[in-house]
Amino acid sequence: MEFGIYETLMLACLVLLLGRFIVHRINFFTKYNIPEPVVGGFLIALISWAIFAIFKIEFTYHKELQESMMYVFFATIGLNADFAKLIKGGKALIVFLVVAAVFIIFQNGLGTALATLLGLDPRFGLIAGSITLTGGHGTAIGWAKDFMASGKPLLGAEEIGMACATFGLIFGGTIGGPLAYRLLKKNNKEELSPEEIRHREDTHEMTDKAFPTEKVTYRSVMLTVTLIAVCLVLGNALSDWNAQYSFKLPTFVWCLFIGVIIRNLLAHMFKLEINNEPVDILGNVGLSIFLACALMSLKLWLIIDLALPILFILLVQVTMMWLFAYYITYRVMGKDYDAIVLSAGHCGFGLGATATAVANIQAVTNRFGPSYKAFLIIPMVGAFFIDILNALILNVFITFL
């Protein structure tokens, strides 16, 4: 059964409302900061699985809506990236980038080692490593095609890749909150007042008052919509141009990159200040709808078809991600509140996607207060730098396999 763009949008919004309803009524999800889109979307994915198992009916949603919302979200991340503020957090950004790169090496080293020990082609270890877990579904498809077209075709690479990426997306959105809760409890961090929590949940404020706040008006919203549209048009054009080369960046990275350029050109050359509040609001709308679409369209039955050795590798990868974030990311980033939020975000893009990472840190900051550093570093590293690093590190591993 195929749903068009309007039906997909309607269902995604209903999923978000469902997730909010469940999270606010089941203490476990609130306590461990599980994002609302993850809860609602995963429930719908389970229902879809049951329908497929009983009636053999498979639901297909409008992919372009999901992709467009992802581009909108990353465009707003770029429009929020003021170089003046980026320079202030430059050292932390570089340190976190190094931490993320080290984890990619660990991820692929563990994957290939376990695959070899279990008698599998070591390339399956890369698929159950950073190709799918750090890279996501898009990276999984790209590398699977390369493996299938190689002199030694890797049969089942695409199906297993999609299943691994699905597995990672689920766990990336579920372990970040509990990890953050454990660290927050260890640091005796108190929650915000109920009024502040309700305000942050209603407004989805991404930062503290580091940005000047202005009244949201028709003009400020229209300016933001216009800038987002420019990011999407130029981002897609650059992605099409980049397609002719062997080293490619995903379209959403180009949208983010254009957003960064526009923001800083307007701010520093034309002295035009951008009201960040509508940028935050529209970005969070894009993020929420994207996550709802991505999770409710998951084909969970693909995970059941995974060979037991691949499933074992994935479970070990999840364990390593939790331990790495708890003992390394948190400590290296300063062992403070910002470090806790960054650790939760690292779980998101280390196993799933940058959007999941942002949802993780948003779930934490809604209850315990803002973290400007985390909302600056996680999207920049997770959406921009990590794809470049991942491609470079993967090429090194493949050279030695």
C-alpha positions as CSV (number, residue, x, y, z in Angstrom):
1,M,0.0,0.0,0.0
2,E,1.5,3.3,-1.1
3,F,0.9,6.7,0.6
4,G,1.2,10.0,-1.3
5,I,2.8,13.1,0.0
6,Y,-0.3,14.4,1.8
7,E,-1.1,11.1,3.4
8,T,2.6,10.7,4.5
9,L,2.6,14.2,6.0
10,M,-0.6,13.6,7.9
11,L,0.6,10.2,9.2
12,A,4.0,11.7,10.3
13,C,2.2,14.5,12.2
14,L,-0.1,11.9,13.9
15,V,3.0,9.8,14.8
16,L,4.5,12.9,16.5
17,L,1.3,13.5,18.5
18,L,1.2,9.8,19.4
19,G,4.8,9.9,20.6
20,R,4.2,12.9,22.7
21,F,1.1,11.3,24.2
22,I,3.0,8.1,25.1
23,V,6.1,9.8,26.4
24,H,4.1,12.0,28.8
25,R,2.2,9.0,30.2
26,I,4.9,6.4,30.6
27,N,7.5,7.4,33.1
28,F,10.2,5.2,31.5
29,F,10.4,7.3,28.3
30,T,10.4,10.5,30.2
31,K,13.0,9.3,32.7
32,Y,15.4,8.1,30.1
33,N,14.8,11.0,27.6
34,I,13.6,8.8,24.7
35,P,12.7,11.3,21.9
36,E,9.0,11.5,21.0
37,P,9.5,10.7,17.3
38,V,11.4,7.6,18.2
39,V,8.6,6.3,20.5
40,G,5.8,7.1,18.1
41,G,7.6,6.0,14.9
42,F,8.9,2.8,16.4
43,L,5.4,1.8,17.6
44,I,4.0,2.4,14.1
45,A,6.9,0.3,12.7
46,L,6.0,-2.5,15.0
47,I,2.3,-2.3,13.9
48,S,3.5,-2.4,10.2
49,W,5.6,-5.4,11.0
50,A,2.6,-7.2,12.4
51,I,0.4,-6.3,9.4
52,F,3.1,-7.5,7.1
53,A,3.5,-10.8,9.0
54,I,-0.2,-11.5,9.0
55,F,-1.5,-10.0,5.8
56,K,1.7,-9.6,3.7
57,I,0.8,-5.9,3.2
58,E,3.8,-3.6,3.0
59,F,3.4,0.2,3.5
60,T,5.3,2.6,1.3
61,Y,5.6,6.2,2.2
62,H,6.5,9.3,0.2
63,K,10.3,9.4,0.2
64,E,10.6,12.9,-1.2
65,L,8.8,14.4,1.8
66,Q,11.3,12.6,4.2
67,E,14.3,13.8,2.2
68,S,13.0,17.3,1.9
69,M,12.4,17.6,5.7
70,M,15.9,16.3,6.3
71,Y,17.3,19.0,3.9
72,V,15.2,21.7,5.7
73,F,16.6,20.6,9.0
74,F,20.3,20.7,7.9
75,A,19.8,24.0,6.1
76,T,18.6,25.6,9.4
77,I,21.7,24.1,11.1
78,G,23.8,25.9,8.6
79,L,21.8,29.1,9.0
80,N,22.4,28.9,12.8
81,A,26.2,28.5,12.4
82,D,27.7,31.9,13.1
83,F,31.5,31.7,12.5
84,A,32.1,34.2,15.3
85,K,30.5,31.8,17.8
86,L,32.0,28.8,16.1
87,I,35.5,30.2,16.7
88,K,34.7,30.6,20.4
89,G,34.0,26.9,20.6
90,G,36.8,25.9,18.1
91,K,38.9,23.9,20.5
92,A,36.0,21.8,21.7
93,L,34.8,21.2,18.1
94,I,38.3,19.9,17.1
95,V,38.5,17.7,20.2
96,F,35.1,16.2,19.6
97,L,36.0,15.7,15.9
98,V,39.1,13.7,17.0
99,V,37.0,11.7,19.4
100,A,34.5,10.9,16.7
101,A,37.2,9.9,14.3
102,V,38.8,7.6,16.8
103,F,35.5,5.9,17.4
104,I,35.0,5.2,13.7
105,I,38.4,3.5,13.7
106,F,37.3,1.4,16.7
107,Q,34.0,0.7,15.0
108,N,35.5,-0.7,11.9
109,G,38.3,-2.5,13.7
110,L,35.8,-4.3,15.9
111,G,33.5,-5.1,13.0
112,T,36.2,-6.5,10.7
113,A,37.8,-8.5,13.6
114,L,34.5,-10.1,14.6
115,A,33.5,-10.8,11.0
116,T,36.9,-12.6,10.4
117,L,36.6,-14.6,13.7
118,L,33.0,-15.6,12.7
119,G,34.1,-16.8,9.3
120,L,32.5,-13.9,7.3
121,D,33.9,-11.8,4.6
122,P,35.5,-8.9,6.5
123,R,33.6,-6.4,4.3
124,F,30.5,-7.5,6.3
125,G,32.3,-6.2,9.3
126,L,32.5,-2.8,7.6
127,I,28.9,-3.0,6.8
128,A,28.1,-3.7,10.4
129,G,30.6,-0.9,11.3
130,S,30.8,2.7,10.2
131,I,29.3,2.2,6.8
132,T,25.8,1.7,8.3
133,L,26.1,2.8,11.9
134,T,28.0,6.1,11.4
135,G,27.0,6.5,7.8
136,G,23.3,5.5,7.8
137,H,21.0,4.2,5.1
138,G,22.3,6.4,2.2
139,T,25.9,5.4,2.9
140,A,24.9,1.7,3.2
141,I,23.3,1.7,-0.3
142,G,26.3,3.5,-1.8
143,W,28.9,1.1,-0.5
144,A,26.7,-2.0,-1.1
145,K,26.6,-1.1,-4.8
146,D,30.4,-0.8,-4.8
147,F,30.8,-4.1,-3.1
148,M,28.4,-5.8,-5.6
149,A,30.3,-4.3,-8.5
150,S,33.7,-5.3,-7.3
151,G,35.7,-8.2,-8.7
152,K,34.5,-10.2,-5.7
153,P,30.7,-9.4,-5.4
154,L,29.4,-9.4,-1.9
155,L,26.0,-11.0,-2.2
156,G,23.3,-9.6,0.1
157,A,25.3,-6.5,0.9
158,E,22.4,-4.1,0.2
159,E,19.8,-6.0,2.2
160,I,22.1,-6.6,5.2
161,G,23.3,-2.9,5.0
162,M,19.8,-1.6,5.2
163,A,19.0,-3.9,8.1
164,C,22.1,-2.9,9.9
165,A,21.3,0.8,9.4
166,T,17.8,0.2,10.7
167,F,19.1,-1.6,13.7
168,G,21.6,1.3,14.4
169,L,18.9,3.9,14.0
170,I,16.7,2.3,16.6
171,F,19.5,1.9,19.2
172,G,21.0,5.3,18.4
173,G,17.7,6.8,19.5
174,T,17.3,4.7,22.6
175,I,20.7,4.4,24.4
176,G,21.6,8.1,24.4
177,G,18.9,9.1,26.9
178,P,19.6,6.4,29.5
179,L,23.3,7.1,29.2
180,A,22.7,10.8,29.8
181,Y,20.4,10.0,32.7
182,R,23.1,7.9,34.4
183,L,25.7,10.6,34.0
184,L,23.3,13.3,35.2
185,K,22.5,11.3,38.3
186,K,26.2,10.8,38.9
187,N,26.7,14.5,38.7
188,N,23.6,15.4,40.8
189,K,22.2,17.6,38.1
190,E,18.8,18.8,38.9
191,E,15.9,19.1,36.4
192,L,14.4,22.4,35.4
193,S,11.2,23.4,37.0
194,P,8.0,21.9,35.5
195,E,7.1,25.3,34.0
196,E,10.5,25.5,32.3
197,I,10.2,21.9,31.0
198,R,6.8,22.6,29.5
199,H,8.1,25.8,27.9
200,R,11.0,24.1,26.3
201,E,8.9,21.1,25.1
202,D,6.4,23.5,23.6
203,T,9.0,25.8,21.9
204,H,11.7,23.3,21.2
205,E,14.4,25.9,21.9
206,M,17.7,24.5,20.7
207,T,20.0,26.9,22.6
208,D,20.1,29.2,25.5
209,K,20.1,33.0,25.1
210,A,23.4,33.0,23.3
211,F,21.5,34.3,20.3
212,P,19.6,37.6,20.5
213,T,15.8,37.0,20.8
214,E,13.4,38.9,18.7
215,K,9.7,38.7,18.2
216,V,8.7,36.2,15.5
217,T,6.9,38.0,12.8
218,Y,5.5,37.3,9.3
219,R,8.6,39.0,7.8
220,S,11.1,37.1,9.9
221,V,9.4,33.8,9.0
222,M,9.2,34.6,5.3
223,L,12.9,35.6,5.3
224,T,13.7,32.3,7.0
225,V,11.6,30.3,4.5
226,T,13.3,32.1,1.6
227,L,16.8,31.4,2.9
228,I,15.9,27.7,3.5
229,A,14.6,27.5,-0.1
230,V,17.8,29.0,-1.4
231,C,19.8,26.4,0.6
232,L,17.7,23.5,-0.8
233,V,18.0,24.7,-4.5
234,L,21.7,25.4,-4.4
235,G,22.4,22.4,-2.2
236,N,20.7,20.0,-4.7
237,A,22.5,21.8,-7.6
238,L,25.9,21.3,-6.0
239,S,25.0,17.7,-5.2
240,D,24.2,17.0,-8.9
241,W,27.5,18.6,-9.9
242,N,29.4,16.6,-7.3
243,A,27.9,13.3,-8.6
244,Q,30.4,13.3,-11.5
245,Y,33.3,12.8,-9.1
246,S,34.3,9.6,-7.2
247,F,34.4,11.5,-3.9
248,K,30.8,12.5,-3.1
249,L,29.1,14.4,-0.3
250,P,25.5,13.8,0.5
251,T,22.9,16.4,-0.6
252,F,22.1,17.4,3.0
253,V,25.8,18.3,3.6
254,W,25.6,20.7,0.6
255,C,22.4,22.2,2.0
256,L,24.1,22.7,5.4
257,F,27.2,24.2,3.7
258,I,25.2,26.7,1.7
259,G,23.4,27.7,4.9
260,V,26.7,28.4,6.7
261,I,27.8,30.6,3.8
262,I,24.6,32.5,3.6
263,R,24.4,33.1,7.4
264,N,27.9,34.4,7.6
265,L,27.8,36.5,4.4
266,L,24.6,38.2,5.6
267,A,25.9,38.7,9.1
268,H,29.5,39.8,8.5
269,M,29.5,41.4,5.0
270,F,26.0,42.9,4.7
271,K,25.4,43.4,8.5
272,L,22.0,41.7,8.3
273,E,21.1,39.9,11.5
274,I,19.0,36.8,11.2
275,N,16.4,36.1,13.8
276,N,17.3,32.7,15.1
277,E,13.9,31.9,16.6
278,P,12.1,31.1,13.4
279,V,15.2,29.3,12.1
280,D,15.0,27.1,15.3
281,I,11.3,26.6,15.0
282,L,11.3,25.6,11.3
283,G,14.4,23.4,11.8
284,N,12.7,21.5,14.5
285,V,9.6,21.0,12.4
286,G,11.8,19.6,9.7
287,L,13.6,17.4,12.2
288,S,10.5,16.0,13.8
289,I,8.7,15.2,10.5
290,F,11.9,13.6,9.1
291,L,12.4,11.4,12.1
292,A,8.7,10.4,12.1
293,C,8.8,9.5,8.4
294,A,12.1,7.6,8.8
295,L,11.0,5.5,11.8
296,M,7.5,4.7,10.8
297,S,8.8,3.4,7.4
298,L,11.3,1.0,9.0
299,K,11.0,-2.5,7.7
300,L,11.8,-4.3,11.0
301,W,11.3,-7.7,9.4
302,L,14.6,-7.2,7.6
303,I,16.4,-7.4,11.0
304,I,15.0,-10.8,11.6
305,D,16.5,-12.0,8.3
306,L,20.0,-11.0,9.5
307,A,22.4,-13.8,10.0
308,L,23.1,-14.5,13.7
309,P,26.8,-13.5,13.3
310,I,25.8,-10.1,11.9
311,L,23.3,-9.6,14.7
312,F,26.0,-10.5,17.3
313,I,28.4,-7.9,15.7
314,L,25.7,-5.2,16.0
315,L,25.0,-6.0,19.6
316,V,28.7,-5.7,20.4
317,Q,28.9,-2.5,18.5
318,V,26.0,-1.0,20.5
319,T,27.8,-2.1,23.7
320,M,31.0,-0.5,22.6
321,M,29.2,2.8,21.6
322,W,27.7,3.0,25.1
323,L,31.1,2.3,26.8
324,F,33.0,4.7,24.5
325,A,30.5,7.5,25.1
326,Y,30.5,6.9,28.9
327,Y,34.2,6.5,29.5
328,I,35.8,8.4,26.7
329,T,33.6,11.0,25.1
330,Y,32.3,12.3,28.5
331,R,35.7,12.4,30.0
332,V,37.6,13.9,27.1
333,M,34.9,16.6,26.6
334,G,35.3,17.9,30.1
335,K,33.1,15.8,32.5
336,D,30.5,18.6,32.8
337,Y,26.9,19.1,31.7
338,D,27.9,20.0,28.1
339,A,30.0,16.8,28.0
340,I,27.0,14.7,29.1
341,V,24.8,16.2,26.4
342,L,27.6,15.6,23.8
343,S,27.9,12.0,24.9
344,A,24.1,11.5,24.3
345,G,24.5,13.1,20.9
346,H,27.5,10.9,20.0
347,C,25.3,7.8,20.6
348,G,22.8,9.2,18.1
349,F,25.1,9.7,15.1
350,G,27.6,7.0,16.1
351,L,24.9,4.4,15.7
352,G,22.1,6.1,13.7
353,A,22.1,9.6,12.2
354,T,22.7,13.2,13.0
355,A,19.0,13.9,13.2
356,T,18.7,11.2,15.9
357,A,21.7,12.7,17.7
358,V,20.0,16.1,17.8
359,A,16.7,14.5,19.0
360,N,18.7,12.8,21.8
361,I,20.3,16.1,23.0
362,Q,17.0,17.9,22.6
363,A,15.3,15.4,24.8
364,V,18.0,15.9,27.5
365,T,18.1,19.7,27.3
366,N,14.3,20.0,27.4
367,R,14.5,18.6,31.0
368,F,17.9,19.8,32.3
369,G,18.6,23.0,30.5
370,P,20.3,24.3,27.4
371,S,23.7,23.4,26.0
372,Y,24.8,25.8,23.3
373,K,28.0,23.9,22.8
374,A,26.3,20.6,22.1
375,F,23.8,22.1,19.6
376,L,26.7,23.8,17.8
377,I,29.2,20.8,17.8
378,I,26.9,17.8,17.2
379,P,25.3,19.0,14.0
380,M,28.5,20.4,12.6
381,V,30.5,17.3,13.3
382,G,27.7,14.8,12.7
383,A,26.4,16.3,9.5
384,F,29.5,17.9,7.9
385,F,32.8,16.6,9.0
386,I,31.9,13.0,10.0
387,D,30.9,12.0,6.4
388,I,34.3,13.1,5.1
389,L,36.2,11.4,7.8
390,N,34.1,8.2,7.5
391,A,34.8,8.0,3.7
392,L,38.5,8.5,4.2
393,I,38.8,6.0,7.1
394,L,36.7,3.4,5.2
395,N,39.0,3.7,2.1
396,V,42.0,3.0,4.3
397,F,40.3,-0.2,5.8
398,I,39.3,-1.4,2.4
399,T,42.8,-1.0,1.1
400,F,44.1,-3.5,3.6
401,L,41.2,-6.0,3.3
